[in-house]
Amino acid sequence: MNTSIRSQDSYSPQLVAECLLRHYELLASMAYFDKSKIKHPPPEGWSDKELHIDLLRHLDRSDAVIELLRRIPYIQDDMVEEWEVFFGAFSISYLQKSWRMWRINKEALAKKDWSEMGLAPFDATPPPEVITLTTGRYATFWCIDTKKGSIIPTDGYIESDAPDYDPWLGCKAVPIRPYFDEIYHKIRALEYVPQTHHEHEIEGTIGDGSQGEGLEIARLHQEHGWPNHFRREECIAAVQAFRVAELSNLQGPPSEDDDQEGEGDDIESVTET
């Protein structure tokens, strides 16, 4: 796994691609999603047949945005499972076969309601040179400004000094490389921890490694040799067992009413037979 970003700090699609790939590969090296979930672009970039060009043109995205989306890796998304890549945030795949693209509300698309489509934190249309890479109800949205060469990490809260007509103008942009560097080092240090899903869930999440479930999952990573001698499969099994046990503790033992309902169902099914 490459731990350094080779590109210069100045903006380029390659810089964003390298930052994302390093981030995804770090998560895949932990007790989280498999590396096969990372979809790498071909050397020439995603083609018009692979990328959802029609949607991007309809949404008035700039050529620079489209070029960026051709070059970055994506996390496979489907109806079976989803994986957070940051707190509350799921990666947006702009590929044709993406489940997220397929499920976009057609009415919202027709009126270009970015928030309703799940493609931006605000109802207001982002500038043509801006594109959002993550989404979620409680997400930190990663919005890349290809013109300014920066990232706008926002939770959708409209700043008090933002003009009423454009909440985007109130967002704080930060340099791309330092932003991802900080996240990378915090995940590697288990300050942030990926929490793989178990048999009763379809979503993997990112948690705080200093409290709650996150604290125990961080401990399990350390117990299984993180970061230098990590026994990944053993750790995944341990994390899943812990999370299932936690879920069972939260639900408590089955009540007598539950037992009686179950017995009634059995009797009824036998009677019907």
Secondary structure, 3 states (H helix, E strand, C coil): CCCCCCCCCCCCHHHHHHHHHHHHHHHHCCCCCCHHHEECCCCCCCCCCCECHHHHHHCCCCHHHHHHHHHCCEECCCCCCEEEEECCEEECCCECCCHHHHCCCHHHHHCCCHHHHCCCCCCCCCCCCEEECEECCCCCEEEEECCCCEEEEECCCCCCCCCCCCHHHHCCCEEHHHHHHHHHHHHHCCCEEEECCCCCCCEEEEEECCCHHHHHHHHHHHHCCCCCCCCHHHHHHHHHHHHHHHHHHHHCCCCHHHHHHHHHHHHHHHHHC
